[in-house]
């Protein structure tokens, strides 16, 4: 499964991605997994997020965006926000990630 996800080819278009208000249909999260995120996951971490990743793939028509694509979307203010890494109050390190933003 992990190999299949990484092999997805991006069907890019000049208008960019329409990720405003994207919410994962399984979890309700607005986090957007990228090919690089999935490729860097340990087996344990992938198993934890596998269903959420599958739901994202289905919701996005089988497309797994890349970091470069989301970085570009964020730079142009088109529906994506980059969240820097941080440490939670309980000491858990959270890696940086992208999320959708709402139109409102």
C-alpha positions as CSV (number, residue, x, y, z in Angstrom):
1,X,0.0,0.0,0.0
2,X,2.7,2.5,0.9
3,X,4.5,1.9,-2.4
4,X,1.2,2.4,-4.3
5,X,0.6,5.7,-2.6
6,X,4.1,7.0,-3.4
7,X,3.7,6.1,-7.0
8,X,0.6,8.2,-7.6
9,X,1.3,10.7,-10.3
10,X,0.1,14.3,-9.8
11,X,-2.4,15.5,-12.3
12,X,-1.4,19.1,-12.1
13,X,-3.3,22.0,-13.7
14,X,-2.5,25.7,-14.1
15,X,-5.3,26.8,-11.7
16,X,-3.7,24.9,-8.8
17,X,-5.5,22.6,-6.3
18,X,-8.9,23.4,-4.8
19,X,-8.2,22.5,-1.2
20,X,-10.3,25.2,0.5
21,X,-12.5,23.6,3.2
22,X,-11.0,20.1,2.6
23,X,-11.9,17.8,5.5
24,X,-10.9,14.2,5.7
25,X,-14.2,12.2,5.3
26,X,-13.1,9.6,7.9
27,X,-11.6,11.7,10.7
28,X,-12.9,15.3,10.1
29,X,-9.3,16.5,10.2
30,X,-8.1,19.2,7.8
31,X,-4.6,17.9,7.7
32,X,-3.3,17.0,4.2
33,X,-0.9,14.2,3.8
34,X,1.7,14.5,1.1
35,X,3.7,11.9,-0.7
36,X,6.8,12.9,1.3
37,X,4.9,12.7,4.6
38,X,3.9,9.1,3.8
39,X,7.3,8.1,2.5
40,X,8.9,9.3,5.7
41,X,6.6,7.4,8.0
42,X,7.7,4.4,9.9
43,X,5.7,1.2,9.5
44,X,4.1,1.8,12.9
45,X,3.2,5.4,12.0
46,X,1.8,4.4,8.6
47,X,-0.4,1.7,10.2
48,X,-1.7,4.4,12.5
49,X,-2.7,6.7,9.7
50,X,-3.4,4.2,6.9
51,X,-7.2,4.5,6.9
52,X,-7.0,8.3,7.1
53,X,-4.6,8.4,4.1
54,X,-6.8,6.0,2.1
55,X,-9.8,8.3,2.8
56,X,-7.8,11.3,1.6
57,X,-6.8,9.5,-1.5
58,X,-10.4,8.6,-2.3
59,X,-11.7,12.1,-1.5
60,X,-9.0,13.6,-3.8
61,X,-9.7,11.3,-6.7
62,X,-6.6,9.2,-6.2
63,X,-4.2,12.1,-6.1
64,X,-1.5,12.5,-3.4
65,X,-0.1,16.0,-3.5
66,X,3.6,16.7,-3.0
67,X,5.2,19.2,-0.6
68,X,6.2,21.4,-3.5
69,X,2.6,21.6,-4.7
70,X,1.3,22.5,-1.3
71,X,4.1,24.9,-0.7
72,X,3.1,26.7,-3.9
73,X,-0.6,26.7,-2.9
74,X,0.3,28.2,0.5
75,X,2.5,30.8,-1.1
76,X,-0.3,32.0,-3.4
77,X,-2.9,31.9,-0.6
78,X,-4.9,29.2,-2.3
79,X,-6.6,27.1,0.4
80,X,-3.5,25.6,2.1
81,X,-1.6,26.7,5.3
82,X,1.7,25.3,6.4
83,X,1.9,24.5,10.1
84,X,5.4,24.7,11.6
85,X,6.7,21.9,13.8
86,X,6.1,22.4,17.5
87,X,6.2,20.7,20.9
88,X,3.0,20.0,22.8
89,X,2.6,20.7,26.5
90,X,3.0,17.0,27.2
91,X,6.4,17.0,25.4
92,X,5.3,15.3,22.2
93,X,7.1,16.6,19.1
94,X,4.8,17.4,16.2
95,X,6.3,17.5,12.7
96,X,5.4,20.3,10.3
97,X,2.4,19.6,8.0
98,X,-0.1,21.2,5.7
99,X,-3.8,21.8,6.3
100,X,-6.6,23.2,4.4
101,X,-8.1,26.6,5.3
102,X,-11.7,27.7,5.1
103,X,-13.1,30.2,2.6
104,X,-14.8,32.1,5.4
